[in-house]
Amino acid sequence: MLSVLKKNWFLIGIIVVISLAKFAPEIGSKGGVLMPEITVKYIAVFIIFFNSGISLKSEDLGRALLQVKVHVFIQGFTFILFPVIIFALVGFLSIAEFNQQVLEGLKILSCLPPPVSSAVILTKAVGGNEAAAIFNSAFGSFLGIAVTPTLILALVGSKAAVPVASIFLQLTATVVLPLIIGQWIRRYLANFINLKSVPWGQIGSGVLLLIIYATFCDTFSQESIDVDPSSFFITVILIICIQLCLLYSVFTFSSSRLFHFSRSDTVALMFCCTHKSLTLGIPIIKIIFADSASLSLITIPLLVYHPTQILLGGLLVPSVRSWMLSGPRSGRGLFSYSV
């Protein structure tokens, strides 16, 4: 029994933190005792990239910079294919007389860059190409400062005045700086500190549980949204289906002989291509629809997508790890492994 608990501690942790969030969401929601607007938004992200910087070899990071095919795939999927897929889906749902405000929220969701934390920490938890995930999460976030408003203007027809300077400084302080500090410690203090004795993987998974907890605290503390239950239920099912289809599509194409990606690359691609940033998304939606009475409806897709991507990613960690470690000779697909 103890060995089962030890082996599946992360999945058990997910269930525990979601239950705690449901029981007392005010603790981990914005303005609560946990102060996630500081501890999660800044400190947790800082720890994630410091963890990566100190545990990754400089040569691995250097090689990741040269993986142009990986970068093109991720950024192309994020900013081109993802919006095209959602735009086509929205066109179909418009014919079916789906809630128009929710559809506008879906369009904006598709234009967003990847988040700086979840894709990296899930890739690390699986043992995938963490260096590529770090580069593309950071690069995609910086790229999104300019690309996201342009896409929104093209798809939604509204301009978004993104606070470029503040976002740039935040990304530099929480992503670039801790990565550099971690690499410096690894390079110059490794002889004085036994870095191998530190459980970097467990620390990363613990930080991810904190992020999941704060995310669901925010979700459960949301005031009642002005939408009928049936539309909300359909939206949740739709978001889950979108994520599962995107995850499966990225996995299928990236692991095929057409692209010749390694299994560790495929892991990074799965999480980086399908995750979207709540940090940039909510401010943009509030800027565009500040005077709209339908603001709460427009935010629904992103508010549902964000916790779902973290929860699905966390649940998939064991099966994705099993698939990756099974080696190229195994003909089994990812979804033939039980979570």
TAZIMO-V886878 format. One record per pair of residues at least 6 apart in sequence whose C-alpha atoms are under 7 Angstrom apart, sorted by the first residue. I is the first residue (numbers start at 1). GAP is how many residues later the second one is. D is the distance in whole Angstrom. If there is no record, write none. Layout:
# TAZIMO-V886878
i = (I | I)
gap = (GAP | GAP)
d = (D | D)
This chain:
# TAZIMO-V886878
i = (11 | 13 | 14 | 17 | 17 | 18 | 18 | 21 | 21 | 21 | 22 | 22 | 25 | 25 | 25 | 25 | 26 | 26 | 26 | 27 | 27 | 28 | 28 | 28 | 28 | 28 | 29 | 29 | 29 | 29 | 29 | 30 | 30 | 30 | 36 | 40 | 42 | 44 | 45 | 45 | 46 | 46 | 46 | 48 | 48 | 48 | 49 | 49 | 49 | 50 | 50 | 50 | 50 | 51 | 51 | 52 | 53 | 53 | 53 | 53 | 54 | 54 | 54 | 54 | 60 | 61 | 64 | 64 | 71 | 74 | 74 | 74 | 75 | 77 | 78 | 78 | 79 | 82 | 83 | 83 | 86 | 86 | 87 | 90 | 101 | 101 | 101 | 102 | 102 | 102 | 102 | 104 | 105 | 105 | 105 | 105 | 106 | 107 | 107 | 108 | 109 | 111 | 111 | 111 | 112 | 112 | 112 | 112 | 112 | 113 | 113 | 113 | 113 | 113 | 114 | 114 | 114 | 114 | 114 | 114 | 114 | 115 | 115 | 115 | 115 | 115 | 116 | 116 | 116 | 118 | 119 | 119 | 119 | 119 | 120 | 120 | 120 | 121 | 121 | 122 | 123 | 123 | 123 | 123 | 123 | 124 | 125 | 125 | 125 | 126 | 126 | 126 | 127 | 128 | 128 | 128 | 128 | 129 | 129 | 129 | 129 | 130 | 132 | 133 | 133 | 137 | 138 | 142 | 145 | 145 | 149 | 149 | 152 | 153 | 158 | 159 | 160 | 160 | 160 | 162 | 212 | 215 | 216 | 225 | 226 | 227 | 236 | 239 | 240 | 243 | 246 | 247 | 247 | 250 | 250 | 251 | 251 | 254 | 254 | 255 | 255 | 255 | 263 | 264 | 275 | 278 | 278 | 289 | 315 | 316 | 318 | 319 | 319 | 319 | 319 | 320 | 323)
gap = (304 | 196 | 195 | 192 | 196 | 195 | 198 | 192 | 195 | 196 | 195 | 198 | 192 | 193 | 195 | 196 | 6 | 191 | 195 | 6 | 7 | 6 | 7 | 8 | 186 | 189 | 7 | 185 | 188 | 189 | 192 | 6 | 7 | 188 | 178 | 171 | 132 | 163 | 72 | 129 | 128 | 129 | 132 | 69 | 73 | 156 | 126 | 129 | 130 | 128 | 129 | 131 | 132 | 131 | 149 | 127 | 126 | 127 | 129 | 130 | 128 | 129 | 131 | 132 | 71 | 70 | 67 | 68 | 65 | 195 | 198 | 199 | 65 | 196 | 35 | 195 | 32 | 28 | 27 | 28 | 21 | 24 | 20 | 13 | 193 | 196 | 197 | 195 | 196 | 198 | 199 | 194 | 193 | 194 | 195 | 196 | 195 | 48 | 49 | 44 | 193 | 37 | 40 | 41 | 32 | 36 | 164 | 165 | 169 | 27 | 28 | 31 | 163 | 164 | 23 | 26 | 27 | 158 | 161 | 162 | 163 | 22 | 26 | 160 | 161 | 162 | 21 | 22 | 25 | 192 | 14 | 152 | 153 | 156 | 10 | 13 | 14 | 83 | 87 | 191 | 6 | 7 | 10 | 144 | 145 | 6 | 76 | 80 | 192 | 191 | 194 | 195 | 194 | 136 | 137 | 139 | 140 | 135 | 136 | 138 | 139 | 138 | 136 | 135 | 139 | 135 | 37 | 26 | 17 | 19 | 10 | 11 | 6 | 6 | 130 | 129 | 124 | 127 | 128 | 122 | 98 | 92 | 91 | 71 | 71 | 70 | 68 | 66 | 68 | 31 | 28 | 23 | 27 | 19 | 20 | 15 | 19 | 7 | 12 | 6 | 8 | 11 | 61 | 60 | 34 | 24 | 28 | 6 | 24 | 23 | 21 | 15 | 18 | 19 | 20 | 14 | 11)
d = (7 | 7 | 6 | 7 | 5 | 6 | 6 | 6 | 6 | 5 | 7 | 6 | 4 | 7 | 6 | 6 | 6 | 7 | 7 | 5 | 6 | 5 | 7 | 6 | 5 | 5 | 7 | 6 | 5 | 5 | 7 | 6 | 6 | 7 | 6 | 6 | 6 | 6 | 6 | 6 | 5 | 6 | 6 | 7 | 7 | 6 | 6 | 6 | 5 | 4 | 5 | 7 | 5 | 7 | 6 | 7 | 4 | 7 | 4 | 5 | 4 | 5 | 7 | 5 | 6 | 5 | 6 | 5 | 6 | 6 | 7 | 5 | 7 | 6 | 7 | 6 | 6 | 6 | 5 | 6 | 7 | 6 | 6 | 6 | 7 | 6 | 5 | 6 | 5 | 7 | 7 | 6 | 4 | 6 | 7 | 6 | 6 | 7 | 7 | 6 | 6 | 5 | 6 | 6 | 7 | 6 | 6 | 6 | 6 | 6 | 6 | 5 | 6 | 6 | 6 | 6 | 6 | 6 | 5 | 4 | 5 | 6 | 7 | 7 | 6 | 4 | 5 | 6 | 7 | 7 | 7 | 5 | 5 | 7 | 6 | 5 | 6 | 6 | 7 | 7 | 7 | 6 | 7 | 6 | 6 | 5 | 6 | 7 | 7 | 6 | 7 | 5 | 7 | 4 | 6 | 5 | 6 | 5 | 5 | 7 | 6 | 7 | 7 | 5 | 7 | 7 | 7 | 7 | 7 | 6 | 7 | 5 | 7 | 5 | 7 | 7 | 6 | 6 | 6 | 7 | 7 | 6 | 7 | 6 | 7 | 7 | 6 | 6 | 7 | 7 | 6 | 6 | 7 | 7 | 6 | 6 | 6 | 6 | 6 | 6 | 7 | 6 | 6 | 7 | 6 | 7 | 6 | 6 | 6 | 6 | 6 | 7 | 5 | 6 | 5 | 6 | 6)
